[in-house]
Amino acid sequence: MPDNKLSDEDQARVDQYLNSGVHRVERKPFRPFLLLGVIVMVLTALSLVSWLIARSKGVV
């Protein structure tokens, strides 16, 4: 067991604060495939814009 650096009273106050729910926020579950889809869409859009700019300048 690690040594406690707080007194029992201080630890009780810390535990009470952490369990009070003041800073708890309900969050939606993380959806990695949605994030991947957004990244692919943004990358595709930027690629299309750069291709259109290159085509209008006669590079492509």
C-alpha distance matrix in Angstrom:
0.0 3.8 6.4 8.8 12.2 14.2 15.6 15.6 19.1 18.5 15.6 18.1 20.8 18.9 18.1 21.8 23.1 21.3 22.5 26.0 27.4 29.2 28.5 28.4 31.3 32.5 33.2 35.4 33.9 34.0 37.1 37.2 40.8 42.1 40.6 42.2 45.5 45.6 44.9 47.7 50.1 49.5 50.0 53.1 54.5 54.0 55.5 58.5 59.1 59.0 61.3 63.7 63.8 64.4 67.2 68.8 68.9 70.5 67.6 67.2
3.8 0.0 3.8 6.4 9.1 11.7 13.8 14.5 17.8 16.6 14.1 17.1 19.3 17.2 17.1 20.9 21.7 20.1 21.8 25.1 26.5 27.9 27.0 27.3 30.2 31.8 32.4 34.8 33.5 33.4 36.7 36.6 40.3 41.4 39.7 41.3 44.6 44.5 43.7 46.6 48.9 48.1 48.5 51.8 53.1 52.4 54.0 57.0 57.4 57.2 59.7 62.1 61.9 62.6 65.5 67.0 67.0 68.7 65.8 65.6
6.4 3.8 0.0 3.8 6.3 9.1 10.8 12.1 15.4 14.4 12.5 15.7 17.8 16.3 16.7 20.2 21.1 20.2 22.1 25.0 26.8 27.9 27.4 28.1 31.2 33.2 34.1 36.7 35.7 35.8 39.2 39.3 43.0 43.9 42.1 43.9 47.2 46.8 46.0 49.1 51.2 50.3 50.8 54.2 55.3 54.4 56.2 59.2 59.4 59.3 61.9 64.2 63.8 64.7 67.6 69.0 68.9 70.7 67.9 67.8
8.8 6.4 3.8 0.0 3.8 5.5 7.5 8.9 11.9 10.6 8.8 12.2 14.1 12.6 13.4 16.7 17.6 17.0 19.0 21.7 23.7 24.7 24.4 25.3 28.7 30.8 32.0 34.9 34.3 34.5 38.1 38.5 42.2 42.8 41.0 43.1 46.2 45.6 45.1 48.3 50.3 49.2 50.0 53.4 54.2 53.5 55.5 58.4 58.4 58.4 61.2 63.3 62.9 64.0 66.9 68.1 68.1 70.1 67.4 67.4
12.2 9.1 6.3 3.8 0.0 3.8 6.8 9.5 11.6 9.6 9.0 12.7 13.7 12.3 14.1 17.1 17.4 17.2 19.8 22.0 24.0 24.4 24.0 25.5 28.8 31.3 32.4 35.5 35.1 35.3 38.8 39.1 42.9 43.3 41.3 43.5 46.6 45.7 45.0 48.4 50.2 48.9 49.7 53.2 53.9 52.9 55.1 58.0 57.7 57.7 60.6 62.6 62.0 63.1 66.2 67.2 67.1 69.2 66.6 66.8
14.2 11.7 9.1 5.5 3.8 0.0 3.8 6.5 7.9 5.8 5.8 9.3 10.2 9.4 11.4 14.0 14.5 15.0 17.3 19.3 21.6 21.9 22.1 23.7 27.2 29.8 31.4 34.6 34.6 35.1 38.7 39.4 43.2 43.3 41.5 43.9 46.8 45.8 45.5 48.9 50.5 49.2 50.3 53.7 54.2 53.4 55.7 58.5 58.2 58.4 61.3 63.1 62.6 63.9 66.9 67.8 67.8 70.1 67.6 67.7
15.6 13.8 10.8 7.5 6.8 3.8 0.0 3.8 5.5 5.2 6.1 8.5 9.9 10.5 12.1 14.1 15.4 16.4 18.2 19.9 22.7 23.2 23.9 25.5 29.1 31.7 33.5 36.8 36.9 37.7 41.4 42.3 46.0 46.1 44.4 47.0 49.8 48.8 48.6 52.0 53.6 52.4 53.6 56.9 57.3 56.7 59.1 61.7 61.4 61.7 64.7 66.4 66.0 67.3 70.3 71.1 71.2 73.5 71.1 71.2
15.6 14.5 12.1 8.9 9.5 6.5 3.8 0.0 3.8 5.5 5.1 6.1 8.7 9.9 10.4 12.1 14.2 15.2 16.3 18.1 21.2 22.1 23.2 24.4 28.1 30.4 32.5 35.7 35.9 37.0 40.7 41.8 45.5 45.6 44.2 46.8 49.5 48.7 48.8 52.1 53.6 52.6 54.0 57.2 57.6 57.2 59.6 62.1 62.0 62.5 65.3 67.0 66.7 68.2 71.0 71.9 72.2 74.4 72.1 72.0
19.1 17.8 15.4 11.9 11.6 7.9 5.5 3.8 0.0 3.8 5.5 5.1 6.3 8.7 9.9 10.5 12.4 14.3 15.4 16.4 19.7 20.2 21.7 23.3 27.1 29.6 31.9 35.4 35.9 37.1 40.9 42.3 45.9 45.7 44.3 47.1 49.6 48.6 48.8 52.3 53.5 52.4 54.0 57.1 57.4 57.0 59.5 61.9 61.6 62.2 65.2 66.7 66.3 68.0 70.8 71.5 71.8 74.2 72.0 72.0
18.5 16.6 14.4 10.6 9.6 5.8 5.2 5.5 3.8 0.0 3.8 5.4 5.1 6.2 8.6 9.8 10.6 12.3 14.2 15.3 18.2 18.3 19.3 21.2 24.9 27.7 29.8 33.2 33.8 34.7 38.5 39.7 43.4 43.1 41.5 44.3 46.9 45.7 45.8 49.3 50.5 49.3 50.8 54.1 54.2 53.7 56.3 58.8 58.3 58.9 61.9 63.4 63.0 64.6 67.4 68.1 68.4 70.8 68.6 68.7
15.6 14.1 12.5 8.8 9.0 5.8 6.1 5.1 5.5 3.8 0.0 3.8 5.4 5.0 6.1 8.5 9.8 10.5 12.1 14.1 16.8 17.6 18.3 19.6 23.3 25.7 27.7 31.0 31.2 32.3 36.0 37.2 40.9 40.8 39.4 42.1 44.7 43.7 43.8 47.2 48.6 47.6 49.0 52.2 52.6 52.2 54.7 57.2 57.0 57.5 60.4 62.0 61.8 63.3 66.0 66.9 67.3 69.5 67.2 67.2
18.1 17.1 15.7 12.2 12.7 9.3 8.5 6.1 5.1 5.4 3.8 0.0 3.8 5.5 5.1 6.1 8.6 9.9 10.5 12.0 15.3 16.3 17.8 18.9 22.7 24.9 27.3 30.7 31.1 32.6 36.4 37.9 41.4 41.2 40.1 42.9 45.4 44.4 44.8 48.2 49.4 48.5 50.2 53.2 53.5 53.4 55.9 58.2 58.1 58.8 61.7 63.1 63.0 64.7 67.3 68.1 68.7 71.0 68.8 68.7
20.8 19.3 17.8 14.1 13.7 10.2 9.9 8.7 6.3 5.1 5.4 3.8 0.0 3.8 5.4 5.0 6.2 8.6 9.9 10.4 13.7 13.9 15.5 17.2 21.0 23.6 26.1 29.6 30.5 31.9 35.7 37.3 40.8 40.3 39.0 42.0 44.3 43.1 43.6 47.1 48.0 47.0 48.8 51.8 51.9 51.7 54.4 56.6 56.2 57.0 60.0 61.3 61.1 62.9 65.5 66.1 66.7 69.1 67.1 67.0
18.9 17.2 16.3 12.6 12.3 9.4 10.5 9.9 8.7 6.2 5.0 5.5 3.8 0.0 3.8 5.4 5.1 6.2 8.6 9.9 12.4 12.7 13.4 15.1 18.8 21.5 23.6 27.0 27.7 28.8 32.6 33.9 37.6 37.1 35.7 38.7 41.1 39.9 40.2 43.7 44.8 43.7 45.4 48.5 48.7 48.4 51.0 53.3 53.0 53.8 56.7 58.1 57.9 59.6 62.2 63.0 63.5 65.8 63.7 63.6
18.1 17.1 16.7 13.4 14.1 11.4 12.1 10.4 9.9 8.6 6.1 5.1 5.4 3.8 0.0 3.8 5.4 5.1 6.1 8.5 11.0 12.5 13.4 14.1 17.9 20.0 22.3 25.6 26.1 27.5 31.3 32.9 36.4 36.1 35.1 38.0 40.3 39.4 39.9 43.3 44.4 43.7 45.4 48.3 48.7 48.6 51.1 53.4 53.3 54.2 57.0 58.4 58.4 60.1 62.6 63.5 64.2 66.4 64.3 64.0
21.8 20.9 20.2 16.7 17.1 14.0 14.1 12.1 10.5 9.8 8.5 6.1 5.0 5.4 3.8 0.0 3.8 5.6 5.2 6.0 9.4 10.6 12.6 13.5 17.3 19.5 22.3 25.7 26.6 28.4 32.2 34.1 37.5 36.9 36.0 39.1 41.2 40.2 40.9 44.3 45.2 44.4 46.4 49.3 49.3 49.5 52.1 54.2 54.0 55.1 57.9 59.1 59.1 61.0 63.5 64.1 64.9 67.3 65.4 65.1
23.1 21.7 21.1 17.6 17.4 14.5 15.4 14.2 12.4 10.6 9.8 8.6 6.2 5.1 5.4 3.8 0.0 3.8 5.5 5.2 7.7 7.9 9.5 11.2 14.9 17.7 20.2 23.9 25.0 26.6 30.3 32.2 35.6 34.8 33.7 36.9 38.9 37.6 38.3 41.8 42.5 41.6 43.6 46.5 46.5 46.4 49.2 51.3 50.9 52.0 54.9 56.0 55.9 57.9 60.4 60.9 61.7 64.1 62.2 62.1
21.3 20.1 20.2 17.0 17.2 15.0 16.4 15.2 14.3 12.3 10.5 9.9 8.6 6.2 5.1 5.6 3.8 0.0 3.8 5.6 6.8 8.0 8.3 9.1 12.9 15.4 17.6 21.1 21.9 23.3 27.1 28.9 32.3 31.7 30.7 33.8 35.9 34.8 35.5 38.9 39.8 39.0 40.9 43.8 44.0 44.0 46.7 48.8 48.6 49.6 52.4 53.7 53.8 55.6 58.0 58.8 59.6 61.9 59.9 59.6
22.5 21.8 22.1 19.0 19.8 17.3 18.2 16.3 15.4 14.2 12.1 10.5 9.9 8.6 6.1 5.2 5.5 3.8 0.0 3.8 5.5 8.2 9.5 9.2 12.9 14.7 17.4 20.7 21.6 23.5 27.3 29.4 32.7 32.1 31.4 34.6 36.5 35.7 36.6 39.9 40.7 40.2 42.3 45.0 45.2 45.5 48.1 50.0 50.1 51.3 53.9 55.1 55.4 57.3 59.6 60.4 61.4 63.6 61.7 61.2
26.0 25.1 25.0 21.7 22.0 19.3 19.9 18.1 16.4 15.3 14.1 12.0 10.4 9.9 8.5 6.0 5.2 5.6 3.8 0.0 3.8 5.6 8.2 8.7 12.2 14.3 17.5 20.9 22.5 24.6 28.2 30.6 33.7 32.7 32.2 35.5 37.2 36.0 37.2 40.5 41.0 40.4 42.7 45.3 45.2 45.6 48.4 50.2 50.0 51.4 54.1 55.1 55.3 57.4 59.6 60.2 61.2 63.6 61.9 61.5
27.4 26.5 26.8 23.7 24.0 21.6 22.7 21.2 19.7 18.2 16.8 15.3 13.7 12.4 11.0 9.4 7.7 6.8 5.5 3.8 0.0 3.8 5.5 5.1 8.4 10.6 13.8 17.3 19.0 21.2 24.8 27.2 30.3 29.1 28.6 32.0 33.6 32.4 33.7 37.0 37.4 36.8 39.2 41.8 41.6 42.1 44.9 46.6 46.4 47.9 50.6 51.5 51.8 54.0 56.1 56.7 57.9 60.2 58.6 58.1
29.2 27.9 27.9 24.7 24.4 21.9 23.2 22.1 20.2 18.3 17.6 16.3 13.9 12.7 12.5 10.6 7.9 8.0 8.2 5.6 3.8 0.0 3.8 5.8 8.6 11.7 14.6 18.3 20.4 22.2 25.8 28.1 31.2 29.7 28.9 32.4 33.9 32.3 33.5 37.0 37.2 36.3 38.8 41.4 40.9 41.3 44.3 45.9 45.4 46.9 49.8 50.5 50.6 52.9 55.1 55.5 56.6 59.1 57.5 57.3
28.5 27.0 27.4 24.4 24.0 22.1 23.9 23.2 21.7 19.3 18.3 17.8 15.5 13.4 13.4 12.6 9.5 8.3 9.5 8.2 5.5 3.8 0.0 3.8 6.4 9.9 12.2 15.9 17.9 19.2 22.8 24.9 28.1 26.6 25.6 29.0 30.7 29.0 30.1 33.6 33.9 32.9 35.3 38.0 37.7 37.8 40.8 42.6 42.1 43.5 46.4 47.2 47.3 49.5 51.8 52.2 53.2 55.7 54.0 53.8
28.4 27.3 28.1 25.3 25.5 23.7 25.5 24.4 23.3 21.2 19.6 18.9 17.2 15.1 14.1 13.5 11.2 9.1 9.2 8.7 5.1 5.8 3.8 0.0 3.8 6.7 9.2 12.9 14.7 16.6 20.2 22.5 25.6 24.3 23.7 27.1 28.7 27.4 28.7 32.0 32.4 31.8 34.2 36.7 36.6 37.1 39.9 41.6 41.4 42.9 45.6 46.5 46.9 49.0 51.1 51.7 52.9 55.2 53.6 53.1
31.3 30.2 31.2 28.7 28.8 27.2 29.1 28.1 27.1 24.9 23.3 22.7 21.0 18.8 17.9 17.3 14.9 12.9 12.9 12.2 8.4 8.6 6.4 3.8 0.0 3.8 6.1 9.8 12.2 14.1 17.4 20.0 22.8 21.2 20.7 24.3 25.6 24.2 25.7 29.0 29.1 28.7 31.2 33.6 33.4 34.1 36.9 38.4 38.3 40.0 42.5 43.4 43.8 46.1 48.0 48.6 50.0 52.3 50.7 50.1
32.5 31.8 33.2 30.8 31.3 29.8 31.7 30.4 29.6 27.7 25.7 24.9 23.6 21.5 20.0 19.5 17.7 15.4 14.7 14.3 10.6 11.7 9.9 6.7 3.8 0.0 3.8 6.9 9.5 12.1 15.2 18.2 20.8 19.2 19.4 22.9 23.9 22.9 24.8 27.8 27.9 27.9 30.5 32.6 32.5 33.6 36.2 37.5 37.8 39.6 41.9 42.7 43.5 45.7 47.5 48.2 49.8 51.9 50.4 49.5
33.2 32.4 34.1 32.0 32.4 31.4 33.5 32.5 31.9 29.8 27.7 27.3 26.1 23.6 22.3 22.3 20.2 17.6 17.4 17.5 13.8 14.6 12.2 9.2 6.1 3.8 0.0 3.8 6.4 8.5 11.6 14.6 17.1 15.5 15.6 19.1 20.2 19.2 21.1 24.0 24.3 24.4 26.9 28.9 29.0 30.1 32.7 34.1 34.4 36.2 38.4 39.4 40.3 42.3 44.1 44.9 46.5 48.5 46.9 46.0
35.4 34.8 36.7 34.9 35.5 34.6 36.8 35.7 35.4 33.2 31.0 30.7 29.6 27.0 25.6 25.7 23.9 21.1 20.7 20.9 17.3 18.3 15.9 12.9 9.8 6.9 3.8 0.0 3.8 6.4 8.7 12.1 14.1 12.5 13.3 16.7 17.4 16.9 19.1 21.7 21.8 22.4 24.9 26.7 27.0 28.4 30.8 31.9 32.6 34.6 36.5 37.4 38.6 40.6 42.1 43.2 44.9 46.7 45.2 44.0
33.9 33.5 35.7 34.3 35.1 34.6 36.9 35.9 35.9 33.8 31.2 31.1 30.5 27.7 26.1 26.6 25.0 21.9 21.6 22.5 19.0 20.4 17.9 14.7 12.2 9.5 6.4 3.8 0.0 3.8 6.3 9.6 11.9 11.3 12.1 15.0 16.2 16.4 18.2 20.5 21.3 22.2 24.3 26.0 26.8 28.2 30.2 31.6 32.7 34.3 36.1 37.4 38.7 40.4 41.9 43.2 44.9 46.5 44.7 43.3
34.0 33.4 35.8 34.5 35.3 35.1 37.7 37.0 37.1 34.7 32.3 32.6 31.9 28.8 27.5 28.4 26.6 23.3 23.5 24.6 21.2 22.2 19.2 16.6 14.1 12.1 8.5 6.4 3.8 0.0 3.8 6.2 9.2 8.8 8.9 11.7 13.4 13.6 15.0 17.4 18.6 19.3 21.0 23.0 24.1 25.2 27.1 28.8 29.8 31.3 33.0 34.6 35.8 37.3 38.9 40.4 41.9 43.4 41.5 40.2
37.1 36.7 39.2 38.1 38.8 38.7 41.4 40.7 40.9 38.5 36.0 36.4 35.7 32.6 31.3 32.2 30.3 27.1 27.3 28.2 24.8 25.8 22.8 20.2 17.4 15.2 11.6 8.7 6.3 3.8 0.0 3.8 5.6 5.6 6.7 8.9 10.2 11.1 12.8 14.7 15.8 17.1 18.8 20.3 21.6 23.2 24.7 26.2 27.6 29.2 30.6 32.1 33.7 35.1 36.4 38.1 39.8 41.1 39.2 37.6
37.2 36.6 39.3 38.5 39.1 39.4 42.3 41.8 42.3 39.7 37.2 37.9 37.3 33.9 32.9 34.1 32.2 28.9 29.4 30.6 27.2 28.1 24.9 22.5 20.0 18.2 14.6 12.1 9.6 6.2 3.8 0.0 3.8 5.4 5.1 6.1 8.6 9.9 10.6 12.3 14.2 15.4 16.4 18.2 20.0 21.2 22.4 24.2 25.8 27.0 28.3 30.2 31.7 32.8 34.3 36.2 37.6 38.8 36.6 35.1
40.8 40.3 43.0 42.2 42.9 43.2 46.0 45.5 45.9 43.4 40.9 41.4 40.8 37.6 36.4 37.5 35.6 32.3 32.7 33.7 30.3 31.2 28.1 25.6 22.8 20.8 17.1 14.1 11.9 9.2 5.6 3.8 0.0 3.8 5.3 4.9 6.0 8.6 9.7 10.4 12.1 14.2 15.1 16.2 18.2 19.9 20.7 22.2 24.2 25.6 26.5 28.3 30.1 31.2 32.3 34.4 36.1 37.0 35.0 33.2
42.1 41.4 43.9 42.8 43.3 43.3 46.1 45.6 45.7 43.1 40.8 41.2 40.3 37.1 36.1 36.9 34.8 31.7 32.1 32.7 29.1 29.7 26.6 24.3 21.2 19.2 15.5 12.5 11.3 8.8 5.6 5.4 3.8 0.0 3.8 5.4 5.0 6.2 8.6 9.8 10.5 12.3 14.2 15.2 16.4 18.4 19.8 21.0 22.6 24.3 25.5 26.9 28.7 30.1 31.3 32.9 34.8 36.0 34.3 32.6
40.6 39.7 42.1 41.0 41.3 41.5 44.4 44.2 44.3 41.5 39.4 40.1 39.0 35.7 35.1 36.0 33.7 30.7 31.4 32.2 28.6 28.9 25.6 23.7 20.7 19.4 15.6 13.3 12.1 8.9 6.7 5.1 5.3 3.8 0.0 3.8 5.4 5.2 6.2 8.6 9.9 10.7 12.3 14.2 15.4 16.6 18.2 19.9 21.2 22.6 24.2 25.8 27.1 28.5 30.1 31.7 33.2 34.6 32.7 31.3
42.2 41.3 43.9 43.1 43.5 43.9 47.0 46.8 47.1 44.3 42.1 42.9 42.0 38.7 38.0 39.1 36.9 33.8 34.6 35.5 32.0 32.4 29.0 27.1 24.3 22.9 19.1 16.7 15.0 11.7 8.9 6.1 4.9 5.4 3.8 0.0 3.8 5.5 5.1 6.2 8.6 10.0 10.5 12.2 14.2 15.4 16.3 18.2 20.0 21.1 22.2 24.2 25.8 26.8 28.2 30.2 31.7 32.7 30.6 29.0
45.5 44.6 47.2 46.2 46.6 46.8 49.8 49.5 49.6 46.9 44.7 45.4 44.3 41.1 40.3 41.2 38.9 35.9 36.5 37.2 33.6 33.9 30.7 28.7 25.6 23.9 20.2 17.4 16.2 13.4 10.2 8.6 6.0 5.0 5.4 3.8 0.0 3.8 5.4 5.1 6.1 8.6 9.9 10.4 12.2 14.3 15.2 16.3 18.3 19.9 20.8 22.4 24.3 25.6 26.6 28.5 30.3 31.3 29.6 27.8
45.6 44.5 46.8 45.6 45.7 45.8 48.8 48.7 48.6 45.7 43.7 44.4 43.1 39.9 39.4 40.2 37.6 34.8 35.7 36.0 32.4 32.3 29.0 27.4 24.2 22.9 19.2 16.9 16.4 13.6 11.1 9.9 8.6 6.2 5.2 5.5 3.8 0.0 3.8 5.5 5.1 6.1 8.5 9.8 10.5 12.3 14.1 15.3 16.5 18.3 19.8 21.1 22.6 24.2 25.5 27.0 28.8 30.2 28.6 27.2
44.9 43.7 46.0 45.1 45.0 45.5 48.6 48.8 48.8 45.8 43.8 44.8 43.6 40.2 39.9 40.9 38.3 35.5 36.6 37.2 33.7 33.5 30.1 28.7 25.7 24.8 21.1 19.1 18.2 15.0 12.8 10.6 9.7 8.6 6.2 5.1 5.4 3.8 0.0 3.8 5.5 5.2 6.1 8.5 9.9 10.6 12.1 14.2 15.4 16.5 18.1 20.0 21.2 22.4 24.1 25.8 27.2 28.5 26.5 25.3
47.7 46.6 49.1 48.3 48.4 48.9 52.0 52.1 52.3 49.3 47.2 48.2 47.1 43.7 43.3 44.3 41.8 38.9 39.9 40.5 37.0 37.0 33.6 32.0 29.0 27.8 24.0 21.7 20.5 17.4 14.7 12.3 10.4 9.8 8.6 6.2 5.1 5.5 3.8 0.0 3.8 5.5 5.1 6.0 8.5 9.9 10.4 12.1 14.2 15.3 16.2 18.2 19.9 20.8 22.1 24.2 25.7 26.7 24.7 23.0
50.1 48.9 51.2 50.3 50.2 50.5 53.6 53.6 53.5 50.5 48.6 49.4 48.0 44.8 44.4 45.2 42.5 39.8 40.7 41.0 37.4 37.2 33.9 32.4 29.1 27.9 24.3 21.8 21.3 18.6 15.8 14.2 12.1 10.5 9.9 8.6 6.1 5.1 5.5 3.8 0.0 3.8 5.5 5.1 6.1 8.6 9.8 10.5 12.3 14.2 15.2 16.4 18.4 19.9 20.8 22.5 24.5 25.6 24.2 22.5
49.5 48.1 50.3 49.2 48.9 49.2 52.4 52.6 52.4 49.3 47.6 48.5 47.0 43.7 43.7 44.4 41.6 39.0 40.2 40.4 36.8 36.3 32.9 31.8 28.7 27.9 24.4 22.4 22.2 19.3 17.1 15.4 14.2 12.3 10.7 10.0 8.6 6.1 5.2 5.5 3.8 0.0 3.8 5.4 5.1 6.2 8.5 9.8 10.6 12.3 14.1 15.3 16.6 18.3 19.8 21.1 22.7 24.4 22.8 21.7
50.0 48.5 50.8 50.0 49.7 50.3 53.6 54.0 54.0 50.8 49.0 50.2 48.8 45.4 45.4 46.4 43.6 40.9 42.3 42.7 39.2 38.8 35.3 34.2 31.2 30.5 26.9 24.9 24.3 21.0 18.8 16.4 15.1 14.2 12.3 10.5 9.9 8.5 6.1 5.1 5.5 3.8 0.0 3.8 5.5 5.2 6.1 8.6 9.9 10.6 12.1 14.2 15.4 16.3 18.1 20.0 21.2 22.4 20.5 19.2
53.1 51.8 54.2 53.4 53.2 53.7 56.9 57.2 57.1 54.1 52.2 53.2 51.8 48.5 48.3 49.3 46.5 43.8 45.0 45.3 41.8 41.4 38.0 36.7 33.6 32.6 28.9 26.7 26.0 23.0 20.3 18.2 16.2 15.2 14.2 12.2 10.4 9.8 8.5 6.0 5.1 5.4 3.8 0.0 3.8 5.5 5.1 6.1 8.6 9.9 10.4 12.2 14.2 15.2 16.2 18.2 20.0 20.9 19.3 17.5
54.5 53.1 55.3 54.2 53.9 54.2 57.3 57.6 57.4 54.2 52.6 53.5 51.9 48.7 48.7 49.3 46.5 44.0 45.2 45.2 41.6 40.9 37.7 36.6 33.4 32.5 29.0 27.0 26.8 24.1 21.6 20.0 18.2 16.4 15.4 14.2 12.2 10.5 9.9 8.5 6.1 5.1 5.5 3.8 0.0 3.8 5.4 5.1 6.2 8.7 9.8 10.6 12.4 14.2 15.2 16.5 18.5 20.0 18.9 17.5
54.0 52.4 54.4 53.5 52.9 53.4 56.7 57.2 57.0 53.7 52.2 53.4 51.7 48.4 48.6 49.5 46.4 44.0 45.5 45.6 42.1 41.3 37.8 37.1 34.1 33.6 30.1 28.4 28.2 25.2 23.2 21.2 19.9 18.4 16.6 15.4 14.3 12.3 10.6 9.9 8.6 6.2 5.2 5.5 3.8 0.0 3.8 5.4 5.1 6.2 8.5 9.9 10.6 12.2 14.1 15.4 16.7 18.4 16.9 16.2
55.5 54.0 56.2 55.5 55.1 55.7 59.1 59.6 59.5 56.3 54.7 55.9 54.4 51.0 51.1 52.1 49.2 46.7 48.1 48.4 44.9 44.3 40.8 39.9 36.9 36.2 32.7 30.8 30.2 27.1 24.7 22.4 20.7 19.8 18.2 16.3 15.2 14.1 12.1 10.4 9.8 8.5 6.1 5.1 5.4 3.8 0.0 3.8 5.5 5.2 6.1 8.6 9.9 10.5 12.1 14.2 15.4 16.4 14.6 13.3
58.5 57.0 59.2 58.4 58.0 58.5 61.7 62.1 61.9 58.8 57.2 58.2 56.6 53.3 53.4 54.2 51.3 48.8 50.0 50.2 46.6 45.9 42.6 41.6 38.4 37.5 34.1 31.9 31.6 28.8 26.2 24.2 22.2 21.0 19.9 18.2 16.3 15.3 14.2 12.1 10.5 9.8 8.6 6.1 5.1 5.4 3.8 0.0 3.8 5.5 5.0 6.1 8.6 9.8 10.3 12.2 14.3 15.2 14.2 12.6
59.1 57.4 59.4 58.4 57.7 58.2 61.4 62.0 61.6 58.3 57.0 58.1 56.2 53.0 53.3 54.0 50.9 48.6 50.1 50.0 46.4 45.4 42.1 41.4 38.3 37.8 34.4 32.6 32.7 29.8 27.6 25.8 24.2 22.6 21.2 20.0 18.3 16.5 15.4 14.2 12.3 10.6 9.9 8.6 6.2 5.1 5.5 3.8 0.0 3.8 5.4 5.1 6.2 8.6 9.8 10.6 12.5 14.3 13.6 13.0
59.0 57.2 59.3 58.4 57.7 58.4 61.7 62.5 62.2 58.9 57.5 58.8 57.0 53.8 54.2 55.1 52.0 49.6 51.3 51.4 47.9 46.9 43.5 42.9 40.0 39.6 36.2 34.6 34.3 31.3 29.2 27.0 25.6 24.3 22.6 21.1 19.9 18.3 16.5 15.3 14.2 12.3 10.6 9.9 8.7 6.2 5.2 5.5 3.8 0.0 3.8 5.4 5.1 6.1 8.5 9.9 10.7 12.4 10.9 10.7
61.3 59.7 61.9 61.2 60.6 61.3 64.7 65.3 65.2 61.9 60.4 61.7 60.0 56.7 57.0 57.9 54.9 52.4 53.9 54.1 50.6 49.8 46.4 45.6 42.5 41.9 38.4 36.5 36.1 33.0 30.6 28.3 26.5 25.5 24.2 22.2 20.8 19.8 18.1 16.2 15.2 14.1 12.1 10.4 9.8 8.5 6.1 5.0 5.4 3.8 0.0 3.8 5.4 5.1 6.0 8.6 9.9 10.5 9.2 7.8
63.7 62.1 64.2 63.3 62.6 63.1 66.4 67.0 66.7 63.4 62.0 63.1 61.3 58.1 58.4 59.1 56.0 53.7 55.1 55.1 51.5 50.5 47.2 46.5 43.4 42.7 39.4 37.4 37.4 34.6 32.1 30.2 28.3 26.9 25.8 24.2 22.4 21.1 20.0 18.2 16.4 15.3 14.2 12.2 10.6 9.9 8.6 6.1 5.1 5.4 3.8 0.0 3.8 5.4 5.0 6.1 8.6 9.9 10.0 9.0
63.8 61.9 63.8 62.9 62.0 62.6 66.0 66.7 66.3 63.0 61.8 63.0 61.1 57.9 58.4 59.1 55.9 53.8 55.4 55.3 51.8 50.6 47.3 46.9 43.8 43.5 40.3 38.6 38.7 35.8 33.7 31.7 30.1 28.7 27.1 25.8 24.3 22.6 21.2 19.9 18.4 16.6 15.4 14.2 12.4 10.6 9.9 8.6 6.2 5.1 5.4 3.8 0.0 3.8 5.4 5.2 6.3 8.8 8.7 9.3
64.4 62.6 64.7 64.0 63.1 63.9 67.3 68.2 68.0 64.6 63.3 64.7 62.9 59.6 60.1 61.0 57.9 55.6 57.3 57.4 54.0 52.9 49.5 49.0 46.1 45.7 42.3 40.6 40.4 37.3 35.1 32.8 31.2 30.1 28.5 26.8 25.6 24.2 22.4 20.8 19.9 18.3 16.3 15.2 14.2 12.2 10.5 9.8 8.6 6.1 5.1 5.4 3.8 0.0 3.8 5.5 5.2 6.3 5.2 5.9
67.2 65.5 67.6 66.9 66.2 66.9 70.3 71.0 70.8 67.4 66.0 67.3 65.5 62.2 62.6 63.5 60.4 58.0 59.6 59.6 56.1 55.1 51.8 51.1 48.0 47.5 44.1 42.1 41.9 38.9 36.4 34.3 32.3 31.3 30.1 28.2 26.6 25.5 24.1 22.1 20.8 19.8 18.1 16.2 15.2 14.1 12.1 10.3 9.8 8.5 6.0 5.0 5.4 3.8 0.0 3.8 5.4 5.1 5.8 5.0
68.8 67.0 69.0 68.1 67.2 67.8 71.1 71.9 71.5 68.1 66.9 68.1 66.1 63.0 63.5 64.1 60.9 58.8 60.4 60.2 56.7 55.5 52.2 51.7 48.6 48.2 44.9 43.2 43.2 40.4 38.1 36.2 34.4 32.9 31.7 30.2 28.5 27.0 25.8 24.2 22.5 21.1 20.0 18.2 16.5 15.4 14.2 12.2 10.6 9.9 8.6 6.1 5.2 5.5 3.8 0.0 3.8 5.5 7.7 8.3
68.9 67.0 68.9 68.1 67.1 67.8 71.2 72.2 71.8 68.4 67.3 68.7 66.7 63.5 64.2 64.9 61.7 59.6 61.4 61.2 57.9 56.6 53.2 52.9 50.0 49.8 46.5 44.9 44.9 41.9 39.8 37.6 36.1 34.8 33.2 31.7 30.3 28.8 27.2 25.7 24.5 22.7 21.2 20.0 18.5 16.7 15.4 14.3 12.5 10.7 9.9 8.6 6.3 5.2 5.4 3.8 0.0 3.8 5.7 8.0
70.5 68.7 70.7 70.1 69.2 70.1 73.5 74.4 74.2 70.8 69.5 71.0 69.1 65.8 66.4 67.3 64.1 61.9 63.6 63.6 60.2 59.1 55.7 55.2 52.3 51.9 48.5 46.7 46.5 43.4 41.1 38.8 37.0 36.0 34.6 32.7 31.3 30.2 28.5 26.7 25.6 24.4 22.4 20.9 20.0 18.4 16.4 15.2 14.3 12.4 10.5 9.9 8.8 6.3 5.1 5.5 3.8 0.0 3.8 5.6
67.6 65.8 67.9 67.4 66.6 67.6 71.1 72.1 72.0 68.6 67.2 68.8 67.1 63.7 64.3 65.4 62.2 59.9 61.7 61.9 58.6 57.5 54.0 53.6 50.7 50.4 46.9 45.2 44.7 41.5 39.2 36.6 35.0 34.3 32.7 30.6 29.6 28.6 26.5 24.7 24.2 22.8 20.5 19.3 18.9 16.9 14.6 14.2 13.6 10.9 9.2 10.0 8.7 5.2 5.8 7.7 5.7 3.8 0.0 3.8
67.2 65.6 67.8 67.4 66.8 67.7 71.2 72.0 72.0 68.7 67.2 68.7 67.0 63.6 64.0 65.1 62.1 59.6 61.2 61.5 58.1 57.3 53.8 53.1 50.1 49.5 46.0 44.0 43.3 40.2 37.6 35.1 33.2 32.6 31.3 29.0 27.8 27.2 25.3 23.0 22.5 21.7 19.2 17.5 17.5 16.2 13.3 12.6 13.0 10.7 7.8 9.0 9.3 5.9 5.0 8.3 8.0 5.6 3.8 0.0
